[in-house]
Amino acid sequence: MSDGGVSSKPTPLVHPSSAAGADPPVKRTTVRITNVYATSWRVDPTLSAGALGDHLRLWRLERNYRLAEEQLPRVLLHEDLDPQAIRVKRWPHISTLTGATAWLFNLPSGRVVAALSLDVDCEIGDVTDLLEDCYFCDVHVEDVLINQRIQRMMASLDGDAVYEEDLLPERHQLVFGDPPAPDECEEVMQHLVYRADLPYNKEHSVICYPDELNRRPGWLAAVGPYVSVVCGHADFIQNTIFLSAVQGVAAAAELREIRHAAYQDVSLFRSPIRDGRSVQSRRKALERIADNLKGLEIELSYSVEAPADLGLLVPSLRVENFHKALFDSMELLAKAETVSRMLERLGRAISAELTSIESAERRADEERRLRWGVAIGFLSAVAVPAGIILAYFGINANEVNPNRSIFDHHYLPVYLTVIAVMAIGAVLAFSLYLQQVIRNRKQQRG
């Protein structure tokens, strides 16, 4: 099995038309449906089962994919399935199934993306119900659903781990086959891309027809957000389209998780104000959010925005044209821009809140210094006069009569004077403290 997500043989690969320098339309003997599913699983980003060229025919583009392998998907595992052991829910022509392959890919972010390729011997317009079955994972392989079979494949890579999470909602389907008759082409594309054999208004459609992939007679490509149809192109182009779909699905999953994490950070941002935490707790919470934002911004840039530009890595008009059309159809860059603005505004709000907290902490420090100053001033106002009196009575001088008690009324004027000085000092200290408190409250209200 040769193209659109099927393993290659170790013999040298030569495009059939390379000698003549032409690229004629390629006829297929079967229709291939390749379903790409996002997962929540993550592994070491460097883990792979070899170079892409060891598993997929990429012809002259293999060198470009090899040079940029750290930025592109890597094959973790692929497994040929018994077509006789596959059952579906809706599609009535299961007896025409001739081949099946399951794939696991590892993205630069460490996310795992799964894929299922089915080869059927029928007309391209007859696979609408099969697309529906595959999209909703109503496919049984032997005794289990396809998502459970993918879980087993993932567990086979790491026997100690348990993978019970279901597949994520981000998915894309590719249909490879011979183009339909010209008078039926548009109708067939509508039915396939929308996975429904229903009437339609052709002026209302999101289907995109990339220029480079439709440039020559016999070539056909229709791209939608969830289903793309490609006909007449060489196997290496079909394989690059397969890899682009893997990147698109992974980027969509990353974007959704980044947005979800941003909303969680917004909840954390609001909670310190809502539940009346201390200033120190608010600062710690905001610092945690700021750290999370840094990671989210990096993931947004390297896992969503950067994968949208494939032309820098693989200089091929058709490869780049499909890749761009797919990302545009899925609106990934537009959605990424929205999430980027969310993160940017949350970052500015955190900076403003931290500035407010710093101001509150400075006011608290000033009040703390004021309280210490008042306390020291009060102690000085009390301790200094008392110390002078005690020192006076402790000296050995003629002015101190040893026959009189320290509590004698003879010393009452001195005591009254000292008490008056202490009272004046205490009043001054308290008035200064009161003025500072009133000033701080006015600043807070302002």
FENNOR-V580005 format. One record per backbone hydrogen bond with DSSP energy under -0.5 kcal/mol. CO is the residue of the C=O (numbers start at 1). NH is the residue of the N-H. If there is no record, write none. Layout:
co=CO nh=NH
co=CO nh=NH
This chain:
co=12 nh=14
co=15 nh=18
co=17 nh=21
co=17 nh=22
co=31 nh=120
co=32 nh=34
co=32 nh=176
co=33 nh=35
co=33 nh=118
co=34 nh=36
co=34 nh=174
co=35 nh=116
co=36 nh=172
co=37 nh=114
co=38 nh=168
co=41 nh=112
co=44 nh=47
co=50 nh=75
co=51 nh=54
co=52 nh=55
co=52 nh=56
co=56 nh=58
co=58 nh=61
co=59 nh=62
co=60 nh=63
co=61 nh=65
co=62 nh=66
co=63 nh=67
co=64 nh=68
co=66 nh=69
co=68 nh=71
co=69 nh=72
co=74 nh=76
co=74 nh=106
co=75 nh=49
co=77 nh=104
co=79 nh=102
co=81 nh=83
co=81 nh=100
co=82 nh=85
co=83 nh=86
co=85 nh=142
co=87 nh=140
co=93 nh=96
co=94 nh=97
co=96 nh=121
co=99 nh=119
co=100 nh=81
co=101 nh=117
co=102 nh=79
co=103 nh=115
co=104 nh=76
co=104 nh=77
co=105 nh=107
co=105 nh=113
co=106 nh=74
co=107 nh=110
co=110 nh=43
co=111 nh=107
co=112 nh=39
co=113 nh=105
co=114 nh=37
co=115 nh=103
co=116 nh=35
co=117 nh=101
co=118 nh=33
co=119 nh=98
co=119 nh=99
co=120 nh=31
co=120 nh=122
co=123 nh=126
co=124 nh=127
co=127 nh=131
co=128 nh=132
co=129 nh=133
co=130 nh=134
co=131 nh=135
co=132 nh=136
co=133 nh=138
co=134 nh=137
co=137 nh=139
co=138 nh=89
co=139 nh=146
co=140 nh=87
co=140 nh=142
co=141 nh=143
co=141 nh=144
co=144 nh=141
co=145 nh=149
co=146 nh=150
co=147 nh=151
co=148 nh=152
co=149 nh=153
co=150 nh=154
co=151 nh=155
co=152 nh=156
co=153 nh=157
co=154 nh=157
co=154 nh=158
co=155 nh=158
co=158 nh=161
co=162 nh=164
co=170 nh=38
co=172 nh=36
co=173 nh=228
co=174 nh=34
co=174 nh=176
co=175 nh=230
co=176 nh=32
co=177 nh=232
co=181 nh=184
co=181 nh=185
co=182 nh=185
co=184 nh=188
co=185 nh=189
co=186 nh=190
co=187 nh=191
co=188 nh=192
co=189 nh=193
co=190 nh=194
co=191 nh=196
co=192 nh=195
co=196 nh=198
co=200 nh=202
co=201 nh=204
co=203 nh=205
co=208 nh=210
co=208 nh=223
co=210 nh=214
co=211 nh=214
co=212 nh=215
co=216 nh=219
co=220 nh=231
co=222 nh=229
co=223 nh=208
co=226 nh=173
co=227 nh=224
co=228 nh=175
co=229 nh=222
co=230 nh=177
co=231 nh=220
co=232 nh=26
co=234 nh=238
co=235 nh=4
co=235 nh=239
co=236 nh=240
co=237 nh=241
co=238 nh=242
co=239 nh=243
co=240 nh=244
co=241 nh=245
co=242 nh=246
co=243 nh=247
co=244 nh=248
co=245 nh=249
co=246 nh=250
co=247 nh=251
co=248 nh=252
co=249 nh=253
co=250 nh=254
co=251 nh=255
co=252 nh=256
co=253 nh=257
co=254 nh=258
co=255 nh=259
co=256 nh=260
co=257 nh=261
co=258 nh=262
co=259 nh=263
co=260 nh=264
co=261 nh=265
co=262 nh=266
co=263 nh=267
co=264 nh=268
co=265 nh=269
co=266 nh=270
co=267 nh=271
co=268 nh=272
co=270 nh=273
co=270 nh=274
co=271 nh=275
co=272 nh=277
co=278 nh=282
co=279 nh=283
co=280 nh=284
co=281 nh=285
co=282 nh=286
co=283 nh=287
co=284 nh=288
co=285 nh=289
co=286 nh=290
co=287 nh=291
co=288 nh=292
co=289 nh=293
co=290 nh=294
co=291 nh=295
co=292 nh=296
co=293 nh=297
co=294 nh=298
co=295 nh=299
co=296 nh=300
co=297 nh=301
co=298 nh=302
co=299 nh=303
co=300 nh=304
co=300 nh=305
co=301 nh=306
co=304 nh=308
co=305 nh=308
co=306 nh=309
co=308 nh=310
co=310 nh=313
co=310 nh=314
co=313 nh=315
co=314 nh=316
co=316 nh=320
co=317 nh=321
co=318 nh=322
co=319 nh=323
co=320 nh=324
co=321 nh=325
co=322 nh=326
co=323 nh=327
co=324 nh=328
co=325 nh=329
co=326 nh=330
co=327 nh=332
co=328 nh=331
co=331 nh=335
co=332 nh=336
co=333 nh=337
co=334 nh=338
co=335 nh=339
co=336 nh=340
co=337 nh=341
co=338 nh=342
co=339 nh=343
co=340 nh=344
co=341 nh=345
co=342 nh=346
co=343 nh=347
co=344 nh=348
co=345 nh=349
co=346 nh=350
co=347 nh=351
co=348 nh=352
co=349 nh=353
co=350 nh=354
co=351 nh=355
co=352 nh=356
co=353 nh=357
co=354 nh=358
co=355 nh=359
co=356 nh=360
co=357 nh=361
co=358 nh=362
co=359 nh=363
co=360 nh=364
co=361 nh=365
co=362 nh=366
co=363 nh=367
co=364 nh=368
co=365 nh=369
co=366 nh=370
co=367 nh=371
co=368 nh=372
co=369 nh=373
co=370 nh=374
co=371 nh=375
co=372 nh=376
co=373 nh=377
co=374 nh=378
co=375 nh=379
co=376 nh=380
co=377 nh=381
co=378 nh=382
co=379 nh=383
co=380 nh=384
co=382 nh=386
co=383 nh=387
co=384 nh=388
co=385 nh=389
co=386 nh=390
co=387 nh=391
co=388 nh=392
co=389 nh=393
co=390 nh=394
co=391 nh=395
co=392 nh=395
co=395 nh=397
co=397 nh=400
co=399 nh=401
co=400 nh=402
co=401 nh=404
co=405 nh=408
co=408 nh=411
co=409 nh=412
co=411 nh=415
co=412 nh=416
co=413 nh=417
co=414 nh=418
co=415 nh=419
co=416 nh=420
co=417 nh=421
co=418 nh=422
co=419 nh=423
co=420 nh=424
co=421 nh=425
co=422 nh=426
co=423 nh=427
co=424 nh=428
co=425 nh=429
co=426 nh=430
co=427 nh=431
co=428 nh=432
co=429 nh=433
co=430 nh=434
co=431 nh=435
co=432 nh=436
co=433 nh=437
co=434 nh=438
co=435 nh=439
co=436 nh=440
co=437 nh=441
co=438 nh=442
co=439 nh=443
co=440 nh=444
co=441 nh=445
co=442 nh=446
